[in-house]
């Protein structure tokens, strides 16, 4: 099957892209096209206009702030994987990017496109929620900022108005004492996950957070996970803490499938183990 007929625009500025969106409610933003392309061919998406934002310079760059880094929405997964830009999370972003799909997809796919596509099983939605990322959205009146937690309203649905689009992702700089864990269960390498979990612990920033992804809806924030951290470093204490975490998450019943609930519990325990090492 082929896409429906559509027009194509490639604005050079954020303001021009916003105007195009405002003037045409049937338009869609496209960047890497790794998710939207197949949807067009299957006619799951039928826009009458595509607005290619990859020619907007600030969307492919990053900028550093005293306590954070803002990444342009059109930065590719491969750019993170290859270390071509600073990593606010001490190498965690690079590690996550390297596990997304396949290299051909990572060469074209963008961090912003992944978030806006809002697939519950996508890597960035879960891991950046765990990092407490903030989104920068272009609107008719300028920019607005919103927390990533809550941005995904339904599977494949996000809190963006018709004349808005994502232009940047702000991630705080974590301390050198920060620890990160991420684990996902896939049928084979490169496929979307059936269960996943991310854990972030930074004693200096007082962050101790877990997030469950690949649910039937938006990521589930476990919140303060101190209860699942071992009171001692002995192997018995560690295993006991991991078992508490595994049972807690499995007991949340994020799915109607008991097997998937067990997988989520195990994914959380494996991510938790990574921050203990």
N, C-alpha and C positions, 0 to 999 in steps of 0.2 A: 504494500500500500504506500501511496505517496501523500505528502502533506497537502492540505487545502492551499489555495492560492493566497499569498500574502505579499505585502510590500516590505521593503527593507530600508532601514535608516541607520546611520552610524554617526551619531552626534559627537562633537569634540569636547563638550562641556556637560557638567552635571545639570546646569540650569536648562540647557537645550533638551536633555533627555527627559527632565520633568515636564517641560512644555509638551513634548510629544506624547507622553503618557496622559497628560491632562486633556489633550485634544482628541484622544482616541481611546475610549474605554476598552476596545478590543485588542489593544497592543500588549505585547509581552517583551520583557527585558531578556536578552540573551548575552551570555559571556562565553564560557567554554563550550556550551551546548552538549555536554556529555549526558545530561539527563533530559533536557528539553528536546534534543534531536530525535531520540527514539520515540518520545511522546508525540512529536509532530508526525513522524512516519506512520505511527499507529492511529493517528487522528484522535488521540486522547486529549491533545491540546490543539485548538483550531483558531489561533490568533489571525487577525487580518493585517497585522503589522508586527515585524520584529525590530526591536531597537537594540542594536549592538553597542554595548558600552565599553568595549575593550580599547577604544581610541581615546578614552578620557584618561589623561596622564595620572591623576592622583589616585585612580582606582587600581593601578598596578604598582604603587609605591607603598612605602611605610614611612612613618614618622615616629620619632621617639619623644616621649614626655618624661618628666622627672621620675614618675612612678609607674609608667605604662608604655606600651608600644601600640600604635594604631596601624593595623594592616589594611591595605586597600582590598575591597571586595573581589577584585579581579586577579589577585595574586594566585598563582596556580599551586596545586598540591606539590608538584615537583620542585617548586622554588623553596618550599619548606623542607622537603626531603633532602635536597642538595645543599642545604645550609647557606643559601644565597642571601639570607636576611637574618637579623638577630632573632633569637628565640627567647621570648619573655618568660618561658617556663623551663629554662635550663636544659633544653634538648628534648623536652616532651613533645612539643609540636612537630619536631622533625621525625620523631619515632612514630607518632600517629600517622603523619602524612605518608610515610613509607609503607604503611599497611593498607592503604586505600586502593581497592580494586587492582588494576594493572598499570604498568608504567605508561602505556599509551593513553590511558584515561587520566593519569596524574599529570601528564604533559599539557593537557588541555583543560581539565576540570579546575574550577576555582573554589576557594574557600567560601566566598559569598554565595555562589551558585548552589553549593551543597546545602548551606543553611536555609536559603529561601525555598529550595525544592522540598525540604522538610520531610525527608524519608525517615521514619523512626529508626531504621537500621543503619543509617549513615554514621560514619565515625565522628565527624566534627560536631554534630548536634549534641551528642552525649559528652564528649571530652571537653568541649568549650563551655558547656553548662557547668561541668564540674570545676572548671577554672574560674567561673563567675564572670564570663565575658560580657561586655557591653556592646551593643550595636549602634552604629551611627547611620541614620536613615535620612535620605534627601527628601524634602517636601517642598510644596509651593512657597512656604514661608521661611525656608532655610533648612537647617538640620535639626533633628530631634534625636535624643538618645533613649535607649530602652534596654533593659536587661534581657539577656538571651533566655533566661528562665521565664517562661510564659510567652515567648515570641511565637512558638509553635502552638497553634490553636487546635488543630486536628491533624491527622496524618495528611501530609502534602498541603497543609493550609497554615498560613502565617498571618500575624497582625500587621498587615500593610494595606493602606488605602490605595485606590486606583492610581493616584498620581504620586506615589511614593516608591522608592527602591533603595536597597541596601548599598551603602557606599564604603563602609568601613567596619572593622571589628577591633575593639579596644580591649587589650588584655593586660592586666596588671603585671608588673615585674615581680616575680617570686624570689624569695631569699635563697641563699645557697643551702640552707637547711631543709628546703622543701623536698618532698618526696612525692612521686607520681606513680600511679598504677593504672593499667588498662588491659583488659582481656576481653576477647570476643570469641564466640563459638561460630564457626562457619563450616558448611559442608565441604568446601574446598577453598584453597587460597584464592582470594580475589572476589569471592562472592559476598553479598550482604550478610550480615550476622543474624543468627537466630536468637542470640542472647549476648548481652555485653554489659560491662560495668567499668566505671572510671572512679578512681579514688585520688584525692588530693589532700596532702597533709603538709602544712607549713606552720611550725610553732611560732615563728616570729610574727607572721601575719594573723595568727590565731585562727587558722582555717583547718578544718578537719571535716571533709565533705565526701560523700559518695553519691554516685548517680547511676541509675539503672537505665539502659537504653535497649533498643530493639523491642520495645513493648508494643501493645496494640494502639498506643496513643503517643503523647509527648513523653520525654524522659522523666523518670521518677527520681526526685531528689531524696536521698536517704537522710541528708542533713548531718547533724553532729554524730560522727561515728566513733567517738572516744570509747563508747561501751564495747566496741569490738577490737580495741587495741589491747595487746597483752600487758598485764601488770608487771611481767618479768620477761627476760630474754630467753629463759629456758625453753627448750623445744616443746615441752608439755604445755606450758602456758601459752605459747604461740598457737599450737594446734587447737587448744581449747577456745581461744579468742576467734580463730578462723571458723570454727564450728558454730559459734554463736552468731557470727555474721552470716554464714551460709543459711542457717535455720531461720534467721530473722527475715532475710530477703525472700527465701522460698515461701515463707509464711505470709508475705504480703500479697501473694496470689495476683500478680500483675497480669496473668494470662488465665484463660479458662482451661488450659492444658497443663496438667500436673507435671508432665515431663519438662515443659518449657519453664515452669516455675522452679524446678530443680536445677535446670541449666542456668537460670538467672542467679540462683543462690551460689552455684559453683563459680560462675564468672565473677561475682562479687568477692568471693573468698580468694580467688586467684589474683585479682587486682589488689586486694588488701595485702596479700602476701608480698607483693612487689614493693610496697611502701615500707615493709618491715625489714627488708634485706639491707 
